[in-house]
Amino acid sequence: MIDFKDKIAEEISKVLELTKEDLKDYIEIPKDTKMGDYALPCFKLAKEMKKSPVIIANEIKEKIEMPNQYISKIEAVNGFLNIFINNEMLIENVLDEMESKKENYGSSNIGNGKNIIVEYSSPNIAKPFHVGHLRTTVIGRALYNMYKFLGYNTIGINHLGDWGTQFGKLIEGYKRFGNEYNLEENPIDKLTEIYVRINELCKEDESVLDDCRNNFKKLEDGDKYCIQIWQKFKDLSLKEFQRIYDVLGIHFDYNTGESFYVDKMPEVLQILRKNNKLVESQGAEIVDLEYANMPPLMAVKSNGSTTYAMRDLAAILYRARTYDFDKALYLTSYEQVLHFKQVFEVAKLLGIDKKYTDGLQHIPFGMVLLPTGKMSTREGKVIKLEDLLNEAIQRAKIIIEEKNPSLENKEEIAKKVGIGAVIFNDLSNSRVKDEIFEWDQILNFQGETGPYIQYTYVRTKSVIEKAGKIPELKSVQIKELSDEYSQNIIKLIYNFENVLKQVTEKEEPSILARYLIDLAKAYSGFYNENKIITENKDTQNARVYLTYAVGQVLKIGANLLGIEMPNKM
């Protein structure tokens, strides 16, 4: 595919004493297409060239030779150089690329096989898989997919919360109340109830909390009874989680939780002690991070048990050696920003290559809040993700029954539409913003939603079905796509690969979600203003092929977000 931005920068570099690479950083895509396909804000050059932006823009315009292979028109307006590209070349380029790549349109090898670890989802064993886990799960999966699509070797890890002091509490709760519960039936609900009860008891009696702490210390020391109970909690929880992952279509390359790194922590502690980085503090051991303007990192508690920071450090050491990663992304809420700053700082003290410590990235996201405030497992205030997904599917089914009662495979389609609505709602919002959980908002099928994108895709399939087939590219006359609506679509499709690059640069899937809405809207405008199935075969072939291209990009983009596309709705 021709990189028009690159070609424009090259043309401008011929008349300025600036490199093509420098100019590419300055060139922008205007929000208003009337201002050109690309623009050079000349005020960015004013200081260096010691001229006003207006004069610079006019001089460049006069010096660039026209007509130009890549540029159809140049305007100098108020210090901006507005550049319009050769539309015929653009259309030909986009359609050729679509024909050659098909379902891989937008993919590239810019990743060059570099290893990218994406750690996401990571629910806590024996706790509900609640709606708050949706964010890390779908954002992580989307980033995983997009990095892979751009030629990276992606490694998806589910870092399960299957170790820590909470298990000391659960073990104690199970000792005291376990005979009252049949854990084989709704195990997560039962374990949550036990957890809430033991927490209440800890508040009333400090000695119970001491017993809980001792249980975890016994677990770390390999006590057979504690390990047996812990393993039971883990097996039951994983079975429940997998059911939800199956509904969402989520998979991981590795389900290596905190417990996987328990036997790898001693080496971390040994390195830190050898380098005199562990300091005794009130019976505990800490890493002093005052030099980095951060509070100390707790490594070993006063009772001898370790912290999950040590397991994170052991994981970094293991992953550097095992995967030789270029980037390691950690998808967790904003609440853990300080934790990861501390962990990444201490990782520099482990003697591993700077390549690995430089590649560590925490990708924080906003919380999912209840209208009454934060969710809390301890208090039993959560909304289970499974309930949300089931509700979404049921609502989708009702809508489908109303709109198309004779539709075949309604159950399967309702699942795709309902789950798609939930996923898109999350990913269309900025990653860093908190979300207030509202049933009606989450499951809204109207407006700029996942179902709208799915419906637009279904419409493209219907058009192709009416046409009888996708026309051959050689039968497509470019001049038949010269109208405003066709041009708008072509430019959006051309920009698809760039959108994916932006997503990975900013770790922000909402960029792709918004793009898909823009493309669906553009096709709606094209569909409403242009007769597609017509007696003029040249016109029909061009418009049907463009319809096919829109459908391809919508499907590819939605799949990258983790949304399945129905063929009918």
N, C-alpha and C positions, 0 to 999 in steps of 0.2 A: 504494500500500500504506500502510495506517495505521501510523504510527510510535508504537507503544504507549509506548515510553520517553518520547517527547516529550509524549504526552498525560498520562502519570503525573506528569511533572515540572511540567506546567501545573497539574494539580490540587493538587499539594503547594504550589506557589508562591502559590496563592490563600490559604493559611493560614499561610504563613511570609513574612518580609520578605526573601526571596531570589528572584532571577530564575530563570526557567525554564532558561536556559542554564547557570547555576551549578549548579542541581540535577541537570541531565543528566550533568554530570561526576561527581557523587557516586553516582548510581544504578548498581547493579551487577546482573548476572545470577547468581544463586546456583548453585553447582555441584550442590547437592541440590535437585531440583524441589519437595520437600516444604517447602522454605523459601520458596516463592513463585516466580513467574515473574521478578519483579524485587525488589530489596531496596535500602533506603536505610540504610547504616550510620550511625547518628545520632551516633556519637563524632566524626565529621568536622565536626559542627555544634556540638559541646559548648562549645568555646572561644569561638566567636563568640556563641552564645546564652546563655553562662554558666549552663548547666543540665546535669544529668547526661543521658547518652544515653537512659537508661530513661524519664526524664520527657519528653524531647523526642519519643520514639517514641510514647508513650501520648497525648500532647497532639495530635500530628498525626492519629493514628487517630481520636480523638474529634471533631476539627474537619472532617474530610473527609466530605462528604455522601454517604450511601449510601441506596438503591442508586445505582450510578453506571454511566453508559453504557459505560465502558471497564474498570471494575474490578469484579470479582465479590466479592472478600473482602480484608480487610486484617487483619494480625496484628502486634501489637507484642510482640516477643520479645527480652529481654535487650539492649535498646538498638538492636535492628534493627527496621525497619519492613518487614515481608514483604507483598508485594503480588501478588495473584492476578488475572490479567486475565480479561475476559469471553471464555470459550472459544468460544461460538457466533459471536461477532463475529470472533474470530481465524480460525476455520475458514472462514467465509464469505469473509473478506478474502484468505486464502491461495489458496483455490480460484479465486476471481475473477481474481486476479493470474496464476495458472497458465494459466487459460483465455485470457486476453488476450495474454499474452506468449509462452507455449509455449516454444520452444527458446531464447528470449531471457530466460527467467525469471531474475531476479537481476541483470540488467543495469540500468544507470542512466546518467544524463548528468552525474554529479557532477564528472566531469573537464572538462566544458564546453569540449571541444576543445583543452585545453592540450597543448602539445608535450612529450612525454616521450621522451628518448633512452634506449635500453637497449643497452649495449655488452656483448655476451656471446660465449661460445665462444672466439674469438680464438686458434686454435691457431698454433703456429710452423711456418712453411714448412720442408719437408725434415726434419721430425721426426715420430715416430709420433703418431697421434691416439690417445692412451692413455686408460685408464679415468679418470685424473685430470681429463681435459677434460669428462667427463660432467657434473660438477657445475655448472660455469659454463654449459654448454650447456642443460641442462634447467631449472635455476633461472631463467636469463635468459629462456628461452622462456615459462615459466610466468608470470613477472612481466609480460612483454610482452603476453601474452594477457589477463591480468586487468586491466591498465591500459586496454587497448583496450575490453574488455567494460564498463568503468565510464565510458566516454565520453571517454577521453583520445585524442589523436592520437599513437600510438606509432610510434617510429622505431627499428627493430632494426638494429644495426650489428655486423658481424663484423670486428673490428679485428685483422686477421691480423698475426702476427709475421713480416713479410717484409722486415725490414731490421735491421741491427745487426752487431756484430762476429762473431757466429756464422757469418755468411755469408763473412767473410774466412777463417775456418777451413775451411768447406766448399769454397770455391774452391781453397784451397791443397791440401786433400785430393784434390779432383778432378784438379788438375794432376799430383799425384804418383801417385795410384792409379786414376784414372778409367778408364784403358784396360783395367782388370781386371774392370769391371762393365758389364752391360747394363742401363741405367737404365729402359728401357721395361718390363722385367719386375720387378714388386714394387719400384717406385722408392723408396718410403719406407724399406723394409728396407735397400736398397742404400746409400742416402744416410746412414742411421743408422750402418751399418757403417763407411762412410768417415769419418763424424764421430767415432766412437769411436776409430778408428785414428789420426786426426790429433791428437786430444786426448792420446792416449798419447805420441805423438811430441813434442808440445809440452812435456809433463812432462819428457821426456828431454833436450830441446834448446831452450834459450831463444830461439835464433835463428829457429827454426821459428815460434814464437809471434809474433816480430817480423814475419815474412813474412805471417802471417795478418792482423795489424793493418794492414799496408801494403795488403793486398788490399782490405780494407774501405774504406780511405781512397781507393784507386783507384776503387772502386765509387761512392763519394760524389762523386768528381770526374768521373764519367761515362766511365770507361775502357770502350771498346767490348767487349773480350774478357770483362771481369768482368761487365758487364751482360748479355751474351749467356748466360753460364753461369748467372747468377742467375735470369734469366727462364725458363730451362729447368727449374731446380729448382722455381720457383714454379708453372709450368704443370702439371708432373707431380704436384706435391703437391695442387693444387686439384682435380684430377681424382679423386685418391684420397679427399680429404675429402668431396667431393660425394656419393660413393657412400654414405658413412656418414650424411651429412645426410639423404639420401633414405630410408634405413632408419628413421631417427628421426622423419621428417616435419618436419624443421627447414628454415625458410627465413629469409632476411634481406632487409631492404629495401636494404641496401648492404653490399658486401664491400670496404670501403675500409681497407686495412691501413696499416702504418706508412709504407710507401714513398709512399703517396698524399700524405703531408704533408711530404715531403723538400723540395720547392720552396717550401713555406710556412714553413719554419723560419727562413730569413734575416730575415723580418719580426719574428719573436719575438726573435731575438738583437738586432736593430736597436733595438727598443723598450727592451729591458733595458739595452743600452749607453747609449742616449739618456738613460735615467733613472738612469744610474750604478749599476745594480744588479749588474752583472757585475764580479767581482773576480779579478785574476790570482792564481793559486796554483800554484807549481811548474810553470809552463808551461801549466797548464790554466786554464780560466775557470769560476768558480763563482758561485752566488748565496748570499750569507751569510744564513743563517736563524737566527742566534743569538738575534735579538730574539723569535723565535717558539719558542724552546727546542727547536730541531731542528738536526741536522747540516746542513752546506752541501749545496746541490743542485749536482751536477756538470752543467755545460751543454756545455762543449767540452773534450775530452781534450787532453792535451799534444801529441798528433800531429795535432791539428786536426779530428779526427772528432767528430761530435755524439753525444749520448746519447739514449736513447729517451724520457727526460723531456722533451726539446725537442720531440719528435714529439707527445707527449701535450699539450704546451702549444699547439703549432700546431693540433692537432685541436680543442682548446677554443675557440680564436679562430675557426677555420673554422666550427665547429658553432653558435656563438653568432650569427654573421652569416648562416648558411645556414638554420638550423632555428628560430631564436628560441625556444630551449628554456626550459621552466620547471623541468625536472629533467633531469639527465644521470646515469644510473646506470652504475657501472662494476663488473661482476661478475668479481672475481678472488679468489685465495686470500688468507688472512690474512698471508702472507709479504710482500704488497705494501702493507700498511697505511701504513708510513712513507713509501714512495714517493708514494702518493697524497696524504698529508698535505702533503708537500713541494710537489708539483705544484699542488695546490689553493691553497696559500699563495702560490706564485709567480704563479699566474694572477691574483691580486689586483693584481699590479704591471703588468699588461698594459693597464690603462686601459679594460677592458670594463665594461659595466654591472654593478652589484652583483647584479642579478637573476640573472645567469648564474653568478657565483661562488658565490652562496648556494645555487644549485640543483645544484651538483656534489656527488655522493654516491658514496662507495666502499661497495659492498655486499660485504663479505668473507665467505668461507666456509671451513670446515675442509678440511684436506687429505685425500686418499685415500692411505692408507699401506699398504704391503705388510707382512705379518707380520714381515719382517726389517728394516723401516724405510722410509725415503723412496724413491720412485721416482727414477731418474736416467737420462736419455737418454745422458749422457756415458759412463756405465758400461754402458749397454745393458740396464738393469734396469727394464723397463716391461711392463705388460700392455696389449696393444692393445685398444681399444674394439671394434673390428670382431670380434675373437675372442670377446669377452664377449657381444656381441649375437647372434652365430651360435650360440654355446653355449646361450644363453637360448631361442632359437627351437627348437633341437633338443630341449631338455629339455621344453619346452611340448608339442612334437609327440608325444613319448613318452607324456606324461601323458594327452593327448587320445586317443591310440590305445588306451590302457588303459581309459579311462572311457567313450569313445563311438566305437568303431571304425567305425561306419556314418556318422559325421558327414561332411557334404559340405564342400568347401572347407577341408579340414584344414590345408593349407599356409598359407593366408591367415589363418586363425584362430590357428594356432600363432604366427605372426608378431606378431599383435596382443597375444596373451597373454604371450609371451616378452618382447617389447619393453616392454609395459606393466608387467611385473614388475620389470624393471631400473629404469625411470623412477620408478615408485612407491617402490621401495626407497630411492632417493636422496632423493626429495622428502618422504618421510614422516619423515625424520630432521631434527633441527634444523640449520639452515643453518650455524651457527657451530661445530658439533662435527666433530672429525676422524672419519674412517671407516677402520677396518681392512678391507682388501680380503679377503674370504673368499668363495670361489665359492659355497658352500652357502648362505650368508646372502644374498648378492646375488640368487641364483636360487631362493630359497625361495618356494614357491607356497602354503605352508600358513599359516594364521593371518591376521594383519592385513596383507594384501598387496594389490597391484594386481589379481591374479587373483580374489581374494575379492570385490572391488568389481565386477569384470566379471561374475562368476558371479551376483551379486545382481541386476545389471541384466538379465542373460539370464533370470533367474527372473521378473522383472516382465513381460518380453516374453511368456514362456510363459503366465503367468496371463491376460494380455490376449487371447492367442490362444485359450485355452480358453473365455474369456468370449464370444468372437466379435467384439467391438469395444470401443472406449473409449466408455463411456456419455456422453450429453450432460450438461453441468453442471446444467441445469435439472431433471434426473431425480435428482440427488443430494440425499438427505435428511441434513441436518447432524446430526440427532439419532442417526443410525446410526454416527457417528464419535465417540461420547462415551466409549468405553472408553479405558483407560490407554495401551494400545499405539498406538492411533490418535492420541491426544492428543500422545504423545511425538514421533511422526513429524511432525505438523502444526507443532509448535513448532520442530523442527529445520529444516523446510522454510522456515518464516517467517524463520529466522535466517540463511538462505543469503547474502543480499545483504550483511548485516553481516559475515559471515565473509570475504567477498571484500574488503570495505573494510579489515578487520584485516590481511589479507595485504599489501595495498599500503601501509598505514600502517607496518607492521613489516618490509616486504620479506621475508616469511617464508612461502613456499608450504606448509610443513609444516602450517600452521593449516588449510588447505583439505584436505590429505591426511587429517589426523586427523578432520576433520568428515565426510568421505565414509565413513570406517570407522564412525563413530558412526551415520550414517544407514543404512548397510548392516546394522549390528547391530540397529538399531531395527526395520528392516523384517523381519529374520529373526525377531525376537520376535513381531511382528504376524502374520507368516505362520504361525508355529507355533501361535499361540494362537487365531487367528480363522479360521473357515472362510470362504473368499472366494467360491468358486463354490457358490452355495446356491439353494434353491428360493425363498427370500425375495428378490424382485427389488430391493426398496429397499435391503436390506443389501448385496446383490451390487453394485449400481450404485455405492454409496458406497465400498465396499472396492476395487472395480476402479479407480475413478477415483483413489483415494488411491495405489494401486499404480502407475498411470500417472504420477502426480505424482512419486513416488519415483524411478521410472525416468528421468524427465526431468532431475531434479536430479543424479542420479548421472552421467548422460551429459554434461550441461553441465559439471559440476565436473571430471570426468575429462578431457574435451576441453581444458579450460582448463589442466590440468596437462600436456597433450600426450599423453594416453593415448587410444587408439582403443577403442571398445566393439564387441565382436562381438555379433551378434544370437542366436547359438547357441554352445554350448560342449560 
